[in-house]
Structure formats: C-alpha cells, structure tokens
Amino acid sequence: MTTTPAPAAAKSPAPPPRSVLLDPAFLRLWAGTTASGLATWALPFVLGLAVLHRDLGAAGLGLVLAARTAGFLAAVTVGGVLADRHSRRAVVLWSALAAAAAAPLLAAGLGRSLVLMTFAAALAGAGQGACRPAFQALTAETVEPARRQQANAALTMAVRGSTLAGPTLTALLAAFLDVRTLLLGIGALWLVAALAPGKGGVVARASEAAPGAEAAAPETASGSAAASGAASGSAAATSEKASGTPAPDAVSPSAAAAGSVAVPSVRTGFRAEFLDGIREARRHPWFLAGLAALVAVIALGYSATSVALPLISRDRYGTEWVLAAAMTAYTVGALVGALVIARLRPRSQGWAAFAGLGAYGVAPLSLMLPVHPAVVVAAYAVAGVGIELFNVPWFTATQREVAPDKLARVSSLDFLVSYGLAPVGLALIAPAIGHFGVTPVLAVCAAACFLVPAAAALVPTARHFARTAPVEERAG
C-alpha cells in the first residue's frame, strides 16, 4: 500500500529587510558619527565667535584653523593604517578621545596663549582625521551590504542636518554661554563620538548565527574567487559580495560578509602597509577616476564658488541675502539628495553618480551670468542634490568593492585628496580672480566640473562602480 505524501506547505514570501534605522548597532554608530560631524563643524564657528568677542584675533584664527587642517592631513593616513591593523572601534575611541582632550586646552588658551591654542587645534584635527577612515570601515562591519546605501544616506543626512541647524543652535547657546563653555561642549560631543559606537563585526555574528550559513558558503575565500564574484552558493549572495575585493589571506565567510579585517600573519612596516593601500586603490579604475573628478570639483568648482559667491552677492546684488540663501539652498539640496539616493537604485549607479557630481557645474555657471538671484539659489540647490547623488553611492561602492582588510587605508586616500587639495584650490583661485577676472575663472571651473566627471564616467568599471555588472544587469 502506497501513501501519498502530504503536500508541502507553501513557502511564505521573505519579509522585506528591516530598515537600518531600526538597528541598534547602526543607531549607536549613527550617534557617534553625527556627534563627530557636529563637533567638526562647530569648532570654526565657535572660534569665529571668539573673534567677535575679541578673545582671538583674525590672524590667530587663521593660524589655529591652519593647524587643525595640518593635524587632519597628518593623521588621516596614519588612522587608515591603524584602522586596518587594529580594531576599528578602538581607533575611533582613541582618536575621538584625543579630539575631546583638545577642547579644554583650547578653552584654557583662549585669550591667554595662542601657542597652546595652536597645539590644541592640531590635536583636534589629528583626532578628526584619524577617526574618519575608521568610521567608514566600521560602517562596513556594522551594516550588511544590502542596507549600506541606506546607512550611508542616513549618515550624510545627519551631517547636512547639523550644518543646517548648527548655526542657529550655536547662536542661541551663545546668548547664554561664553565661548569657553561652548568649546567644552565641543569636547563633550567628541566624548559621545568616542563612546557611542559599538564593536564592529555585528554582520559577522549575524551570519554565523544564521542557520545553514556555513553550508551555503565555501570554507575559504581566495583572492581569485572574490575577484570573479563566484565564491557564493547563490545568485543573491553573489550580488551582495564585493566583486573584485581579493584579500591576501583566507577569510571566513562570515568575516567576508561583514567586511571584517583579515589579520596578517606577518606585520609589515607602516610605509609598506600604506603603499599596499595605494596598490589596492589602483586595482579599481572607477575609484581613481572618482578621485580625479572630486579633485576637479573641489579644488576648482567648490573653491571658485566659495571665493566668488560673497563678491558677487555684494557687488552684483548689493546684499548678503544671496550668499546666505545660496549656502542654505545647497545644504537643503544635499538633504534632498540623500533622501532620494536612500531609496533610488540606478541600474548604472556609477554613471548616475558622476552625473550628480557634474551637476555642481551649474553653481559657477549661475554666477557667471547676470541672472535673477532666485536662479543662483536654485543652482546651488541643484548642486547640493547632485553632490549627495555622488557621495552616497561612492561610499557604498568603496565599502563593497575594496578588500576588507584595506578599506580604511583606501578611505584615508579619499579624505586625504578631498581635504588636502581644497586649501590649495582656495589659495590659487583668489589670485586667479584678481588677475583674470571673475567671469573667465568661473567659466574654466564650470567647464571642469562638467567635463572631468563626464570623462571619468568613460573609464572601465566606472559604469557600475564595480569590476562586473550587478547580477540583475547581466541577466538582462
């Protein structure tokens, strides 16, 4: 007698992924990143209040801010190497604590010792620089790949929101608190940045706890398997892995999914490890093309508009309102761009990102022409939207494609180029405007903003910010 097997129960559809904003580990990371961004922005503003209160001279302000920038540039590469050598959480902790320790030193030197303030500003900049690449790598360890774009959008929205609301909040606090107390408040923000984030590896622990996780993945991931994107047992897992991210040592599947650091068997020198990060960056043509496009937009476009906008607001329109409205519109546009890209998944994300970056060219273009002030404000809003349509996919692709054990070093190159060349552009644009005039300089800068990202989009692998197209693109 044969029996008819019972029909298998219909499988219920997989639930949609939970929002990253409901993840406690990410919320802790978000709080720390937001606090560090707010503290970074607030320091120049509070020191400007010290100039207004005659506790600091204009020349002293310039020296202190220059020392902070020098500290940042000196520490960002060191922080990248340390974050790949050691725990990313530990690097965030100690670098943020260093920045927090600088705040009482700044308060103690205010009005008394410019030397002490300069040293403290360099320490604050060093703490800021060391924690930036560590935060980028810690994001990859805390958030699984499917939700990283949303996570990066939430992080950039927090930074832009701080920029938008920060001046008003600081001005209100300045009505009740003196500058020294505000500096100590900046130190408290750095303490939040140091203590709020949790340990990395949340993604690794989640993948280890998933039933059948070990059976679904190979025991080791060799560099060639990672480069071809065929190390996973399913198409969905393949699309989540970073194609083209070979690691020098074998990595467990859970560590590869989390982006955790593979501990090298032999510790090499600092210089060798930094050069290894440069070699990893060179493996990704889209990354080098993106850096070149960023240099053009930051060193030329952003620097030109920073110098020209106050002049044009005063000379052409006869009011400071255009300056304030344009900068506010830029920040609001960036918030809108982050909201859009949190949900948007373009099929050719690299091309879409470069188009957003090139949109910054409308800002210098609007300053060239005798247009209504509303056009200038609208152009800055478009530039703000575009910059985040680039930033969020750029950070997400870096976290996905770069070898996990070199992620912090490659991220430090990004910050080094972005922050390092901005002062150079500002130093050169002002003399160029004085020699050639505002309109020719703006024309060259606008052309560079349009043309360099367009050329970068033609580089191999730039279309998808990846060595290979996504699975759904290849299937189509």
C-alpha positions, 0 to 999 in steps of 0.5 A: 500500500502506497501513501501519498505524501502530504503536500508541502506547505507553501513557502511564505514570501521573505519579509522585506529587510528591516530598515537600518534605522531600526538597528541598534548597532547602526543607531549607536554608530549613527550617534557617534558619527553625527556627534563627530560631524557636529563637533567638526563643524562647530569648532570654526564657528565657535572660534569665529565667535571668539573673534567677535568677542575679541578673545582671538584675533583674525590672524590667530584664527587663521593660524589655529584653523591652519593647524587643525587642517595640518593635524587632519592631513597628518593623521588621516593616513596614519588612522587608515593604517591603524584602522586596518591593523587594529580594531576599528572601534578602538581607533575611533575611541582613541582618536575621538578621545584625543579630539575631546582632550583638545577642547579644554586646552583650547578653552584654557588658551583662549585669550591667554596663549595662542601657542597652546591654542595652536597645539590644541587645534592640531590635536583636534584635527589629528583626532578628526582625521584619524577617526574618519577612515575608521568610521567608514570601515566600521560602517562596513562591519556594522551594516550588511551590504544590502542596507549600506546605501541606506546607512550611508544616506542616513549618515550624510543626512545627519551631517547636512542636518547639523550644518543646517541647524548648527548655526542657529543652535550655536547662536542661541547657546551663545546668548547664554554661554561664553565661548569657553563653555561652548568649546567644552561642549565641543569636547563633550560631543567628541566624548559621545563620538568616542563612546557611542559606537559599538564593536564592529563585526555585528554582520559577522555574528549575524551570519554565523548565527544564521542557520545553514550559513556555513553550508551555503558558503565555501570554507575559504575565500581566495583572492581569485574567487572574490575577484570573479564574484563566484565564491557564493552558493547563490545568485543573491549572495553573489550580488551582495559580495564585493566583486573584485575585493581579493584579500591576501589571506583566507577569510571566513565567510562570515568575516567576508560578509561583514567586511571584517579585517583579515589579520596578517600573519606577518606585520609589515612596516607602516610605509609598506602597509600604506603603499599596499593601500595605494596598490589596492586603490589602483586595482579599481579604475572607477575609484581613481577616476572618482578621485580625479573628478572630486579633485576637479570639483573641489579644488576648482568648482567648490573653491571658485564658488566659495571665493566668488559667491560673497563678491558677487552677492555684494557687488552684483546684488548689493546684499548678503541675502544671496550668499546666505540663501545660496549656502542654505539652498545647497545644504537643503539640496544635499538633504534632498539628495540623500533622501532620494539616493536612500531609496533610488537604485540606478541600474548604472549607479556609477554613471548616475553618480558622476552625473550628480557630481557634474551637476555642481557645474551649474553653481559657477555657471549661475554666477557667471551670468547676470541672472535673477538671484532666485536662479543662483539659489536654485543652482546651488540647490541643484548642486547640493542634490547632485553632490549627495547623488555622488557621495552616497553611492561612492561610499557604498561602492568603496565599502563593497568593492575594496578588500576588507582588510584595506578599506580604511587605508583606501578611505584615508586616500579619499579624505586625504585628496578631498581635504588636502587639495581644497586649501590649495584650490582656495589659495590659487583661485583668489589670485586667479580672480584678481588677475583674470577676472571673475567671469573667465575663472568661473567659466574654466571651473564650470567647464571642469566640473562638467567635463572631468566627471563626464570623462571619468564616467568613460573609464572601465568599471566606472559604469557600475562602480564595480569590476562586473555588472550587478547580477540583475544587469547581466541577466538582462 
